[in-house]
């Protein structure tokens, strides 16, 4: 099992990944986020996870597709071709997938998606992150 907090510095309330399921180093990573009623973004008028927070979860997952066990700081640099096709509500498990398209000088260009059950809720053609290694 991968210790998420030993790889990326994100902590509550901005850690958007609960578990890393599989990684093929330099190629892809799979993980998930459980949406609970205790999340800071869940309220009576807003009972779903904000879509951009799911995109942030995909970007956080991207760090695992490339990283070693050393702590890295990833910055979401750019997005392109993002399709929002559904929502994730309290009680849902969001399946996350990030695939590396190319990597150069700390910049990682990838694509990915998020699903709830059998429904794709987000498709991302391009998610670019900048990964800064430990200093």
C-alpha positions as CSV (number, residue, x, y, z in Angstrom):
1,X,0.0,0.0,0.0
2,X,1.3,3.4,-0.9
3,X,1.5,6.0,1.8
4,X,0.0,9.1,0.1
5,X,1.3,11.5,2.7
6,X,4.9,10.4,2.3
7,X,4.7,11.3,-1.4
8,X,2.7,14.5,-1.7
9,X,2.5,17.2,1.0
10,X,-1.2,17.8,0.7
11,X,-3.2,17.4,4.0
12,X,-6.8,17.9,5.1
13,X,-8.7,19.8,3.8
14,X,-7.0,19.8,0.4
15,X,-5.9,16.1,0.1
16,X,-8.3,14.8,-2.5
17,X,-7.2,11.2,-2.7
18,X,-8.0,8.5,-0.2
19,X,-6.1,5.5,-1.7
20,X,-3.7,4.7,-4.5
21,X,-4.8,1.4,-6.0
22,X,-2.2,0.8,-8.7
23,X,0.7,2.5,-10.3
24,X,2.8,1.7,-13.3
25,X,5.8,4.1,-12.8
26,X,6.1,6.7,-15.5
27,X,2.8,5.6,-17.2
28,X,-0.3,5.7,-15.1
29,X,-1.9,5.7,-11.7
30,X,-5.3,4.6,-10.3
31,X,-6.9,5.7,-7.1
32,X,-10.1,6.8,-5.4
33,X,-11.8,9.4,-3.3
34,X,-14.7,8.6,-1.0
35,X,-17.1,11.6,-0.7
36,X,-18.5,11.8,2.8
37,X,-21.1,14.1,4.4
38,X,-18.2,15.4,6.7
39,X,-16.3,17.0,3.8
40,X,-15.8,20.8,4.2
41,X,-17.4,21.4,0.8
42,X,-20.7,19.4,1.5
43,X,-23.6,21.5,2.9
44,X,-27.3,21.4,2.7
45,X,-27.6,23.5,-0.4
46,X,-24.6,21.9,-2.0
47,X,-24.6,18.1,-1.5
48,X,-22.1,17.3,-4.3
49,X,-18.3,17.6,-4.5
50,X,-17.3,20.6,-6.6
51,X,-16.2,19.5,-10.0
52,X,-12.9,21.4,-9.9
53,X,-12.0,19.6,-6.7
54,X,-12.3,16.4,-8.6
55,X,-10.0,17.8,-11.3
56,X,-7.6,18.7,-8.4
57,X,-7.8,15.0,-7.3
58,X,-6.8,14.0,-10.8
59,X,-3.8,16.3,-10.7
60,X,-2.8,15.0,-7.3
61,X,-3.0,11.5,-8.6
62,X,-0.7,12.5,-11.5
63,X,2.2,12.9,-9.0
64,X,2.0,9.2,-8.3
65,X,2.3,8.2,-11.9
66,X,5.8,9.7,-12.0
67,X,7.2,9.9,-8.6
68,X,9.4,7.8,-6.4
69,X,8.9,7.5,-2.7
70,X,10.4,10.9,-2.1
71,X,8.1,13.8,-1.2
72,X,7.2,16.0,-4.2
73,X,5.2,19.2,-4.5
74,X,3.0,19.3,-7.6
75,X,1.4,22.4,-9.0
76,X,-1.6,22.2,-11.4
77,X,-0.3,24.2,-14.3
78,X,-2.9,24.0,-17.0
79,X,-6.1,22.3,-18.2
80,X,-7.6,21.7,-21.6
81,X,-10.5,19.6,-22.9
82,X,-12.2,19.1,-19.6
83,X,-15.7,17.6,-19.9
84,X,-18.1,17.6,-16.9
85,X,-20.6,14.8,-17.4
86,X,-21.9,14.2,-13.9
87,X,-21.5,14.8,-10.2
88,X,-20.3,13.0,-7.1
89,X,-22.5,13.1,-4.0
90,X,-22.0,12.3,-0.4
91,X,-21.7,8.5,-0.1
92,X,-20.1,8.1,-3.6
93,X,-16.7,6.6,-4.3
94,X,-14.9,8.4,-7.2
95,X,-12.6,6.2,-9.2
96,X,-9.7,8.2,-10.5
97,X,-7.3,7.5,-13.4
98,X,-4.3,9.6,-14.7
99,X,-2.2,8.6,-17.6
100,X,1.1,10.2,-18.5
101,X,1.2,11.4,-22.1
102,X,4.7,13.0,-21.8
103,X,7.1,14.3,-19.2
104,X,9.9,16.8,-19.5
105,X,11.9,18.8,-17.1
106,X,9.4,18.5,-14.2
107,X,6.3,19.1,-16.4
108,X,4.0,16.2,-16.7
109,X,1.3,16.2,-19.4
110,X,-1.4,13.7,-18.8
111,X,-5.0,12.8,-19.4
112,X,-7.5,11.2,-17.1
113,X,-11.0,10.7,-15.9
114,X,-13.2,10.2,-12.9
115,X,-16.1,7.7,-12.6
116,X,-18.8,7.0,-10.0
117,X,-20.1,3.5,-10.4
118,X,-20.3,2.9,-14.1
119,X,-20.8,6.6,-15.0
120,X,-18.0,8.7,-16.3
121,X,-18.3,12.1,-14.5
122,X,-15.2,13.9,-15.8
123,X,-13.0,13.4,-18.9
124,X,-9.8,15.4,-19.1
125,X,-7.8,15.5,-22.4
126,X,-4.9,17.5,-20.9
127,X,-3.9,18.0,-17.3
128,X,-0.4,19.5,-16.9
129,X,1.3,19.5,-13.6
130,X,4.7,20.7,-12.5
131,X,6.4,18.5,-10.1
132,X,9.1,20.0,-7.9
133,X,11.2,17.5,-6.0
134,X,12.5,17.7,-2.5
135,X,14.8,20.6,-1.8
